Amino acid sequence: MGFKKQIDSLWQRALNFFTKGHPRSLEAKKNIMFSLFIKGVSIAIGLILVPLTIHYVNPSQYGIWVTLSSMVAWISFFDIGFTHGLRNRFAEAKANGNKELAKTYISTTYFYIGIIFIALWVLLIVATQFISWNKLLNVPANMEKELIVLAMLIFSYFCLQFIFRIINTILIADQKSAKASLIDMLGQLFSLVIIFILTKTTNGSLLYLALAIGIAPTLILILSNFFFFNTDYKEYKPSLNFVKKRYAKDIMTLGVRFFVLQIAAIIQFESILFLIAHYFTPEQVTPYSIAYKYFFTLQMIFTILLSPLWSGVTDAYNSGDMEWIKNAIRKYLLILVPFILLGGIMLSLSGIVYDIWVGKEVVYVKFSLSLLCYIFFSVTMFASIFVSVINGIGALRIQFFSSLITPILFLSLSILLIKRFHFGVESILFSSIVSNVFGYVIAPVQVYNIFYKKSAARIWYR
């Protein structure tokens, strides 16, 4: 009887967890649970994709593919912060019940992002013909033509995806991150199916790989836009009549700071693979990529839990609910502890997992790479809590100036360790950890001064 009461009590607590509390928190909890399931499927798909693609091509070609895909992400800064600006402005307009303003922000963002990325696509297709890809990626000259076609394919679907991915920004701003995760998961799933079919019907080809990984997610994003703007967000459906230049400037007032932050992040994080390929070999990109993806699963799950925080903070801050924000910070710091411990277990088992996952005879991953990836993601998860709060209230000035220094520090330290001290691939990861000082030092100090000390100094709030 006592056992039955305990079960009933646990059940009631679980039920209360999802049915009682602040509406903002309840919405976040529901999205987190759905997102965890969806992201769990995404993680499984991602883990299956790695050995499948490596065996479909080979470790060297896989390294080329990962490097080029990463480099293409650099062009994402050409949105000039529009999507991040939209995320905050849409959340604010919706919180204030101004549907017409929210629709104006969405319409204006789609219009200007569309113009920017169509023009950028044309420019990139032309520029591709004049880039010496074999020298840039440190590969044989006979691969030049294949790399040009590969780059054109990647540029094409990347630009399309960036336009239609605005729907994900809207869903996240509306604290419906589970639906955004579902869109990404479906794109991954269809890519997996296509690549599996390719392994059974064709010989390894980088071009086929690019088509498989690019076409499926792009189609899913296009269909998602049509679906959501004819159902849940019908009243916010983009319209040329609601495109207003002055609101583009409004988005940009906040977005231009995000734009600089994007550039800093791209230089620091997306250039890692290029530096490995350029200063070492494309083949050495593969073991790094495997270690990165292995520990990235930790951050993926933590990001699911964290995803409602940014928009939740925007809503709470505009509503004057500072206690909700402080409670959220405390809870996320507690949630982080088991993630750090789990990461330690993953590190101790990493060698065994790699052997089972991709095969020891295929790729060897040094323990030092795994250790640095573990430290990198532990620091990043800690920093992301405070950065999300700062982004949510739009107090970006300190982060803005820090971001001007971060990429310089990262590149200088990386090149110094590689060329002067002849350190290996690990030097790039070490430099990335050291240079991320804003996230794990300055951001917590800023949050403390705003919400706990309640400092009168304006610098913390701007």
N, C-alpha and C positions, 0 to 999 in steps of 0.2 A: 504493500500500500504506500509506504514511504517512497519507494522508487517511482511509483506512478505519479505521486505528487511532484517529485523532482522533475520528471519529464514534462508534466503539465506546466510547471513553473518556468522551465526553460523555453517551452513553446510560447507561453504568454509573453515572456521577455522579448523573444524574437519577433512576435507579432507587434508588440508595442514599439519596437525599434523602427519598424516600417510604417506604423500607423499613427504614432504620436510624436509631437515635437513641432518645431517651427516649420511652416510650409516650405521655406527655402531649403531647410535641411532635409525634409522628407523627399523633395524632388531630387536632391543630390544623392540620397541613399538609394533610391530606386534606379537611378541612372548608373550608379556605381555597380550595383548587383548585375544588371543586364550587361554593362560594359565588361565586367570581369568574365562573364561567360563568353561573350563575343570575342574579347581579346584573347581569351584562352585558346579559342579555335584559331585565331590569327597567329598566335605564337606557335602553335602546332604546325600550321601550314608553313610558316617561315622556317621552322627547323627542318621540315621535310624538303623544302625548296633548296636549301644549301647543298646537301649531298647530291640531290637530283641534278642540279645545274652543274655542279663540279664534274660529275660523271658524264653528263651530256656533252660538255666541252672538255676542258682539262684545267688543272689548277692555274696555269699561266693565263689562259684565255679568260677564266673566271676573274682573275685579278684585273685584267684589262677592262672587263665588263663593269666590275664594281667601281673601279677608279673613274671611268668615263661617266658612269651614272652619277657618281658623287660630284664630279666637276660640273655637270649640267645643273645640279642644284644651286650652283653659284648664281645663276641668272634669276633665281627667285627674288633677289633684292630689287628687281626692276618693278615690283608692284608698289615700290616707294611707301611701304607701310600701310597701304590701303586696307588690307584684310584685318590687320590688328586694330587699326583705327575703327573699322566697321564693327568689330567685336564689342568694343566698349560703347560706341555710340548707339548701336542697335539695342544693347542691353539697357542703356540709360533711357532711350525713347520708349521701349516696351514697359520698363518699370514705371514710367510716368504716364502710361496709357495713351501715348501719342502714336497711333497706328500709321497715320499719314506720314509723319516724320520718319518712322522706322522704314516705311516703304520707299521713301525718298533716298534714305541712306543706302538701301539695298540696290535700288535702280541705278543710282549714281556710281556705286562701286562696280557693278557689273559693266556699265558702259565704259568707264575709264580703264578698268583692268583689261577689258576686251580690246580696246584700241592699243594699249601699251603692249600687250603680248602678241597681237597679230603683227604689229610693226616690228617687234623684237624677233618674231619667228622669221620674217623675211630677211632681216639683217643677219641673223645667225646662219641661215641657209646659204647666203652669199659668202659670209666670212669663213664658213667651213672649208670652202674650196681653196683658201689661201693659208690654212693652218697646216704645219708639218706635224701630223699626228704621231708619226713613228718616232720622231725626235722628242716630242713632248712627253710621250708615254714610255720612251726607252724600249721600243720594240723593233723587230726587223723591218726593213724598208718595203719588203714585198707585201706587208699588211696595210699599206697606206690607203689603197682604194677601198678595201673592206671597212677600214676605220672611218673613212669619210661618209660612206653610206650609213654606217652604224650611228655616227654622230647626228646625221640628218634625221634618222628615225627617232632617236632619243629627244632631240630638240622639238620635233613635231608633236609627239605625244605629251611632252612635258608642258609645252605652252598651252595645249588644249586642256590638260588636266588642271593647270593653275587657274584658268578662267572658270571652269565648272566646279572646282573645289570650294568656291565661295559658299556653296550650300552647307558644307561642313562647318565653316566659320559661323554661319547663322545658327545651326543646330547647337553648337557648343556655347555660343553666346546666350542661347535660350535654355541652357542647362539640360540639353538633350544629347549629351555626349554619346550615349549608347547607340543612337541612330547613326551618328557620324562614324562610330566604330564599325557598325554593321556594313555601311557603304564600303569602307576600306577592306573589311574581311571578305565581302563578296568578290571584290576585285582580285584579291589574292587567291581566292578559291578557284576562280575561273582561269587565272594564270597558271596555277598548279595543274589543273586538268589539261590545259593546252600543252604545257611542257611535258607532262607525262605521255601524252599522245605523240609528241615529237620524238621522245626517246625511243618509242617503239616503231616509228615510221621513217625517221630521217637520221642522217649522220650529224654529229655535233656541228653547230653553226652559230656564231655570234649574232648573225642577222636574224635567224629564226628565233633565237632567245630574246632579242630586243622586241620583236613583234609580239611574242607571247606575253612578255611581262608588261608591255606598253598598251596594247590594244584593249585587253580585258578590263583593266581599271578605268580606262578612259570611257569606254561604253557604259560601264556601271555608273560613273559620275554623271554622264549626260542623261541617262534614264532617271537617275535620282532627282536631278533638277526638275525634269518634267513631272515626276510623281509628287514631290513635296509642294511645288508651286501650283498644283491643281488639287491638293488636299489640305494638309496641315497649315501651309503658309499661302493659301490662295489669296488672302487679303493683302499679302506683302509681295505678290508677284511682280517682278521687274517690269517697268513700263518706261518707254522713252519720254512720255509726258511727265514723269516724275524725276527725270535726270536734271539736276540743278548744279551749275558750276560752283555756286557759293557754298553748297554743302560738300562738294569735293574738297574745298579749302578747309571746311570745318573738320572733315575726316583727317585731312592732311596735317592740321595743326597738331593733332595727337600722333598721327601716323608717321610723320617725318622723323620723329624720335625713334619709333619702332623700326623705321627704315635703316637708320644708322646701327641700331642694335642687331638687325638682321645681317647687315654687312659684316659686323664684327663676329657674329656667330658663324657665318659662312666661312670667313677667312680662317677662323680658328678650328672649326670642326670638320668642314667639308674639304679643307685642303690637306688633311692628314693623309688620305689615300694617295693624293697626287705627290706629296713629298716622299712617301715610301716608294712609289713607282719611279719617281724621277731620280732620287738619290741612291736607291737600291735597285730592285727589279720588280716588275709587275707580279711575279710569282710570290714575292714576299708580302704582297697585299693580302693574299689568301689566308695565311695563318692569322694575321692581324684581324681580318674580317670575321673569321670564325670565332676568335676569342671575344671580339666586340659583340657579335650577335648573341653569343652565349650569355654574357652578363647583361646585355641590353634587355633581355627578357625580364629582368628585375625591374628596370626602369619603366618598361612598358606597363607592367602591372601597377606600379606605383603611380604612373601618370594617369591611369584610369581612375584611381582613387582621388588623385589631385585635380583632375580636369574640371570639376564643378567649382573649384575654389576661386579662380580668376573672376568669372562672371558673378559668382555668389558674393564676392568682396565688392564688386562694382555696385551690385544691387544694395547690399547692406550699407556701404559707405554713403551712397546717395540717400538712403533712408535714415541715416544717423545711428545705425545699429552697430556700434563699435564693439559691444560685448560679444556679438556673434562672431566677429572677425577674430577676436582674441581667443575665444573658445575653439575656433576652427584651427588656428595655429597650434594650440596646445595638443589637440587631437592628432593632427598630422605628424607632429614630432614624436608622439607615442607610437603611431602607426609605423614610423620609419625604423624603429628599433628592431622589430623582427625581420625587416628587409635586410638590414645590415648583417644580422646573424645568419640569415639564409644565404646571403652572398658569401659569407665565410665558409659555409658548408659546401656551396657550389665550387668555391676555389679549391678546397681540399679534394674534391672529386673530379676536378676539371680534366685531368689526364685520362681518366677512365671514360668519362663522358665523350671526349673528343674521339677516342678510339672506336667507341660504339657508333657515334654519330656519323663521322665521315670516313673513318678507317685510318689506322696508323700508317699504313703503307701509302696512303694518298697524300696526307698533309700532316706535318709535325708542328705542334704549337708549343713554344717554350713556356715554362711556368712563369717566367718574368713578365711575359706579355699578359698572361691571365691575371697576375697579381696587380699590375698597373691598371688593367681594365676594371678590376674589382674596386680599387681605390677611386678611379675616375668616376665610376657610376655612383659610388657611395657619396662622394662629395657633391656630385650633380643632383642627386635626389634631395640631399639636405638643402642645397641652395635653391632648388626649384620651389620649395615651400614659400620662402621669403620673396623670391622674384615674382611669383604669382600674385602675392598680396600687393606688391609695389605696382605691378602692371595693372592690377584691378582698379587701383585708385588713380592711376595715371601720373604718379609722382616719379617721373623718369629722368629728371635732370642729372642726378648723381650717376645713375646707370648709364646715361648718355655719354658723359665725359669719361667714365671708366672704360666704356666700350671703345673709345678712341685709342686707349693705351693697350688694352688687352691683346689685339691681333699683332701689334708691333712687338710686344714682349714675347708672344708665342713664337712668331716666325724667327725673331732674333735668337732666342734661346735654342730653338730647334736646329737652326743652321750652325750655330756655334758648337753645339754638342756633336753634331754630325761631322762637320768639316774640320774643326780644330781638335776635338778630343776623340774623334772617330768612334763614337758610340753607335750602337745599332738602332734598330727600329724603335726600341724602348724609349730612346731620347725624345721622340716626338710625343709620345703619350705623357711622359714626365713633364714636358714643357706645357702641354695642354692643362694638366692638373695645376701646375704652379701659377699659370697665367689667369686662371679662373677665380681670381681673388675677390671680385665683386660679389659673386654669388654666396660664398661661404664666410665672408668677413664683413664687407660693407653693407650688403642687403640686410642681414640680421640687425646690425646697428641702426640702420635707417628705420626698420619696422619697430624696434624698441623705442626709438625717440618719438615716433608718431603715435603709437597706440598705448604705450606703457608709461613712458616719461612725460608724454604730451608736451614735448618741447615747443617753445614759442619761436624757435629759429625757422625762418621760412624755407631754408635750403632743403629741409627734409620733405617738404610738401609739394615741391615744384617739379 
